[in-house]
């Protein structure tokens, strides 16, 4: 089953560059150590919020998120408001 974790972080504009650098550093480690199919970083064009997408294809989706996603969300709490959600692919 394919599933995705989305971790959204709302940060103050003056802290965005610092947070983005931290996230990129963590993402580099994730890509080397984890079995996530893809790890991507997006930014909202209107408000500058950041969104990390962890895409998985490793069996059953974990409703609360992977250990990796949960740890990442916890680490980012110090930088702003966090939203962490899990989505499963639907065969339509």
C-alpha positions, 0 to 999 in steps of 0.5 A: 500500500502506498501512503504519505505523511504530510508535516506542515509547519507554520513559521514566522517569516523572519525564521523561515530561512533557519527552519528551511536549513534545518529541515534540509539537513534532516531530509538529507539524513532521511534520504540516506537512512530511511526507506521512504520512497521519496522525501520532499519539501514544499513551501506555500506561495502565499504565506511561506508555510513549509510542508514535508512529504514522506512517501511510503510504499511499505505495506500497511499505513500507520494511522498516526504516522511513522516513527520518522514522521513523528520524530520529525514533527516533534523536532520541528515544534520549537519553530512553529505550529505543526500539523501532521497527517497521514493519507493512504492511496485510494484505488479509484 
